[in-house]
Amino acid sequence: MTLTPRYVIVNNYRKSLQVRQHRTENYREVRPGEKVYWHAFKKTASEQLSLGLAGTGTRWSAPIDIAIVGKTFLLLPQLNGTGDPSLLRVECRLQDATIFLFISEETEQWPIQIRNETNVRMRFRQTEDTQYTPPPQDRQYEDLPGYSTIPFSWDYPAARSKKIRLAVGSSERDIDVMEIGILPPWKVPGPNSASPSGVFSIDVRTEGQSQVLVISRYDEKNSLYKPARPNMQRADSVSGTNSSAFETVESSEKPNL
């Protein structure tokens, strides 16, 4: 009979890390290039890990679910919360009865990019998950200026349902960035009756390892979606924000055989 640890944590990051079970006090320190064995979790807490930089003023990351094999990206806070967080890649691999967690710094593309191709200033954040994210009043939107691209990684990677919430004024739209393709347009009402509303196209693409969310001005002539006309007897119409309906339109051109 061979006894093996349930988890093996390998630190390929350039700095020493502290690792603990989420919502517990005890932690293990893992130096660069070192691996440690993690045999069991406390039953009173979730089977999730949080990471922090070793040193004075450790700030803990959001938890990650290590029972899911695959790749997870994690934002690692700096000591004392000063400076921008580092982007880490945690790869969970199953070998026999052991789960290996390889922790590395991600130096290439961020997992998500949000690209605003309009001149309208927007805001965004991860949507709520009642079990894994703080209450809405504790959440902060990030700024998305016009004609800008912002790299993004989930603030709460353990959340079961992860979407991006876009906001312009009081209008909001939730986007699933795993839904690749052209999504129904987003109609945003003007700030008052004298100001016209705006309509934006929503497109999710894959570029390398990144999911790219692209927001651009809606162009009815070239869009797959058209404003729904009254009394249209179609079953494939979709509703956008503020009950503004759009429908997909099939091409009338016949193929040449």
Secondary structure, DSSP 8 states (H G I E B T S, - for coil): -----SEEEEE-SSS-EEEEETT-S-EEEE-TT-EEEE----TTS-SEEEEEESSTT------EETTS-EEEEEEE--GGG-S--EEEEEEEEEETTEEEEEEEE--S--SEEEEE-SSS-EEEEE---TTTS--GGG---EEE-TTEEEEE--SSTT-SS--EEEEETTEEEEE-TTS-EEEEEEEE--SSTTS--EEEEEEEEEETTEEEEEEEE--TTT-SEEE--TT---S-EEE-GGG-EEEE---------
